[in-house]
Amino acid sequence: MKKFVLVFLLVAFVFHSYCQQAKGKIETSIIPLPTSLIVNNGSFKLSPALTVIVPKKDEIKKIADQFIKQVIAATGYKITMKEGTGTVANSISFLLSTDNNIPDEGYRLKVNSTGVTLTAKNPAGIFYGVQTLLQLLPPDIQRKFPADHKEWNIPAVTIEDYPRFGWRGLMLDVSRHFFTVAEVKEYIDQMAKYKFNLLHLHLTDDQGWRLEIKSLPKLTEVGAWRVERTGTFGRLSKPEPGEKATYGGFYTHEDIKELVKYAADRFVNILPEVDVPGHSLAALASYPELSCTPGEYYVSPGDQFMIWPGGGQHFYGTLDNTICPAIEKNYEFLDKVFTEVAQLFPFGYIHMGGDETARNFWEKSEPIKALMKKENLKDLDEVQSYFVKRVEKIINSKGKKMIGWDEILDGGLAPNAAVMSWRGMKGGIEAAKLGHEVVMSPTDFAYIDYMQGDASIEPPVYASLRLKKTYQFEPLPEGVDAKLIKGGQANLWTEQVYNTRHMQYMTWPRAFAIAEALWSPKEKRNWSDFAKRVEHHFGRLETANVKYSPAIYDPIVSVSKKDTATILVKLDTEIEGLSIHYSFDNSFPDNFYPAYKEQLTVPRDATTMKLITYRNNKPIGRMMVLTLAELKKRAGIK
Ligand code: ACM
């Protein structure tokens, strides 16, 4: 009998702990996943007169102030900050420790029913601990006005956390479309919540020069403005003769100082990019003498002037959009530009672009031929390399390191350059093997300008990248020195991003996957666990009025053909637990329509296939409509 009671008690105990654990797991949903997370029983309830204990250090007080302001806004509580050292009961205590076992940017967070202790070695660690703490609170904590919550509980946890990589970036292209200081600040707010620490601003391109250079005023008087067009990039019409350039904008020095400070207060560095020698129409429109090809230039509104023939052939321009490497005065121009860039941005690196330089005008250029002869350059890769090496000297002379897109490897890498690998990982691997620093941002995992779902419901872009694939991003390739792989970043090119709502839609949730790849331990990566957390964070984004893509709920469509008249369709879903319902009869399916089980044959004479996903008898995906013409195209039927 005693034995029976003992077994019963043991079973009851195990069951109880299991329930507690399961309950705890439901309550925490942190992105990026912490290095170590233990969910304990119970929670800490915020009191309406909470104190936050902080050490006597301004940087920590600033972080505490941001935290307190947010909690006051959402709760309406009266929260105060007090100086102190050590953990104080019924409070939230921030501690600075000298313990070298806590890595840089790392923190320890202990929550139990009597209080919260957040310990770190440096302010960045405290900042990241605060982001985790906020994610442990209900989504309403992000509200700007008090929410109707009876209680604000933080689940009891023990967390030890630190990042896997030191470079955790997002790139924002502010040239193709201009985003104001306020809009960039909002983007910084969003990224900082997910522990990104680097914002790469692509400041110049064919469609606009966005940075005031006081010694070269025409760059923004002329180069920041273009004629206004709306539609599909690459198919927009050229400026009409005499048409006013009304679309654009640029950042003044004061704007940049404000942005840099705002970012620094959120532990985000800003990497400035001035993209040369290609992608330079805006600079040429301002100063045509920078070109090897005399002529009149305009800031492109998104018309087609670059041709991509495919099939391994090099692209070429119908306009020369490059700064000429053979004009000596151009290096004085670049010196002036990088002098001001270096003064404005405190970050240790400057990005010089270097990507996608068309060669067809250089091939015919007499100054280029003369340069090749004088400098003994055997081909145009070496011409580009000559240019990049001179730019590196300029950037290094300002006390900065140079980074460039992986084309800077072509023709020989500049001696101290870091490489941002975008055409896959191979450029990064090659650079690391040569002993250079590398940031990984390969198109196949990290290009968040690509469509994230089926082309029938996404704004058109020439390639796709689903969340699940993004989540497979592994920045550290085998066989290279891990110290040289500084980290990675996702790139948001904005040719097709006209406003901040769409900028958010393209960023989230894929930036969650990038954040986790760059912060969390590799061995903890688990797609279905991540997908659940993503869904929780959809709710948080909604509360914060941030748009996201719901593409994970839509079917994945694979089309093939049996013969020239028979189209076959396979369907799948990115996440588990969805049913896909379909119609071929032009009506809109719901969950009473057939559920997909196996490969479908498109019925003879059908003109559309319509699809929608359901979960628990509720529609969750968007209605997708594929026309017969589209199905035929995908099947390869003429
Ligand atoms: C790039 O996407 N051209 C770097």
Residues whose N, C-alpha, C, O or C-beta is under 5 A from the ligand:
A	BS01	ACM	D355 W405 W422
